[in-house]
Amino acid sequence: MPLPFYVSPEQMMKDKADYARKGIARGKSMVALEYQDGIVLVAENPSTTLHKLSEIYDHIAFAGVGKFSEFENLRIAGVRHADLKGYVYSREDVTAKSLANAYSQTLGNIFTQELKPFEVEIMVAQVGEDNSSNEIYHILYDGTINDEKGYAAMGGQADEIRRFLKNNYKEDMSLEEAIHLGTKALVALEDRPLDENNLEVAILDRRRERRKFRRISPEELKEILKS
């Protein structure tokens, strides 16, 4: 009688992590930057209909990189979670931290219990009354949460982009300065330009009433990048 094939738990987790990282590395990167009036999200995305950046709640945004179908399912689940919690309790009870914890549990369970892990990284950002109360959470494929401040990056070349932002980021930038920096960070390691046709940009603007999320249109982005 042949012995059953055995793989140690350590090797299985390593193989899953390598698989997820390779899938994410094939995707396009994105960055989040705090600026003087909130948070700006900049993603390389040639599609005009498949969004990487979305609104989850009044003052909370979602971003995903990797396999679109998987992070889209997570986005929809986040919207339902936020709507239900806001309806049952109050709108103030819906926070980026609670959403990040829920996403962490979901991705952690999938990573440990399912044969194939999700090939995604996601980000949940919340704009506060001032920059000191902004929140940016980066959730990895295995459920690990990183609490970011000032700037964050995820995707194929995130480590190199973070090094670029560390050397070039400054506090209290204008929206235009933040978008320029985010774009430069995405192209710093690429030998090709990015413009309004292959960029997706959205902001959480604390000056707006109630709903803080706003997409930057291609026309507006074109004018900003020209300036």
N, C-alpha and C positions, 0 to 999 in steps of 0.2 A: 504494500500500500504506500503510494508516494506521500511524502510529507507536504502539508499545505505551505504555500509560499508565505514567507514572513517578512514584513518590513517594520523596522523599529519605529516607535512614535516620533523620535527625533528626526529620523530620515524622512518620514512622511510629511511632517510639518515643514522641513526644509524644502522638499520637492514642491509642496503647495505654494510656499512663499516665492520660490524661483519662478514658478509658473505664472503667478499673479503679477510679479514685477516685470516679467518679459512682456506680458500683455499690455500693461500700463505704459511701458517704455515705447511701444509702437504708436501710442497716441500723441496728440498735440498737448503742449503745456499751457498753463494759465497762471496768472498772478493776481494777488489781492494787495492793495496798498491803502493805507490810511492817508487821507488828505484833510485839508482844513475844515471841510464841511461834512465829512463822512468817510465812506469806504468806496473805492473804485475797484471793479473786477475787470480784468483784461484777459481774453482767451483767444488763442489762435483757432479759428473755426471758419472754414470756407463755405459751410452750409448756411443758407439763410432761413431754413425751416427747422433744423435740428439744433436746438439750443443747449449749450453747456451751462449757461447762466440763467437762473430763474428766481422768481419770488416765491417764498414759502409762506410768509406772513407779513403783516404791516411793515415791520422793521427788520425782517430777516431775509437773507438771500441764500441761495443754494448754488453750488458749482460742482461739476463732476468732470473727471477725465477718465479715459479708458474705454470700456465697452459701453456704447450708448444705451442699449436696451437694459443693461443692468443698473446703471446709475439713474436712468429715467424711472425705473420701477421704485428705486429708493426715493427719488424726488416725490413721486405721487404718494407714496406711503407717508412721507414727511408732511405733505400738505394735509392729508387726512388726519394725521396725528395732531397737527397744530389746530386745525379747524375744530376738531372734537374737544380738545382741551380748552380752547378759547370759549366754546359754547357752554360746556359743562361748568367750568370755573369762571375765569375772567380772561380778558385779552392780555392783561399784564402777566398772567401765569405762563404764557407761551414765550419761552426764551430759547436762545441759541444753545445754551448749555444743556437744557433738557432734551432738545432735539439731537445734539451731538451724542449724548449718553444713549439715547434710543438707537441711533445709527450704530454706535459702537457695539452695543449688545447684538444687534442684528448681524452685522458683518463678522463679529467674533464667533457667533453661533454657526454661521455659514462656513467660516474658515475651518472650524474644528470638527463639525459634524457632517458636512457635505463632501462628496468626492472631489468636486471642482469648486475652488474658491471664486469669488467675484473678482474680475479683473478691473477694479475701479479704485480710485481715491476720490473722496468728496470733501467739500469745504462748506461750513455753515458760518455765516457772518451776520452779526447784529450791530446796528448802529446805535450809539447811546446819545445822551444829552451833550456830551463832549467826547473828545478823543480818548480821554482816560477811561471812559466807560464803554468803549467799543469792545466787541468780542469777536475773535476769529478762531474757529476750531477746524483743524485739519485731521480727518479720520482716514486711516490707512485700510488696506484690504483685509487686514486681520483684526480690525476693531481698535487698534491703538489710536489714542487721541493725543494730538499736540495742540497746545494752547499757544497761538501765535500773537505777536505784538508788532505793530508797525507795518510789516509786510509778510507775505507768505507766498509760496509757490508749490505747485504740484504738477506731475506729469512726467514725460520722458526724460527731460533734462533739468529736473527740479533742483538738484544739488548745485549745478553750475549757475543756475539762475539766482538761487539764494545768495551765492557768493557775490554775484554782480550787484544785487540789491543791497547787500551789506555794505558795499563800498560806495554806493551812489544814492541810497535813500536818505532823505532828510525830512524832518517833521514839518507840519503845517504847509505842505505844498498846495498850490492851487490845483483845481481839477485838471486844467490843461497840462500842468507840469507832471502830475501823477500819471496821466494817460501817456504822455511822451516817455516817461521813465518805464512804465509797464511795457510799452511797445519795444523800447530799446532792449529791455531785459529778455524779451522773447526772441529778438533777432540777434542778440549778442553772440550766439554760437552758431547762427545760421548764415550761410552765404547767399541770402536772398531777402528782399524787402517784404514788409507786411504793410498793407494798406486797408482801407475801409471794406474792401471786397473779401478779405480773409481774416478779419478781426471781429470779435464780438465783445462789446463793452457795455457794462451796466454799472449803475451806482446806487448806493444807499445814501440819500441826501437828507440829513437831519432837519433841514429847513423846510421840507415839504410837509404838508398836513397829512396826518394819519399814515397813508401809504408812502413809505420812504423810497421804495424801489422804482427805478426808472432806467429804461434802456436808452442808450445813446444811438441815435439813428445813423445810418451810413453817411447821410449828408452832413450831419453835425460833426461826425467823426472825421470826415474828410477835411472840413474847415479847421478842426483842432490840429490835425496832423500837419497841415500846411503852415500853421503859425509858428 
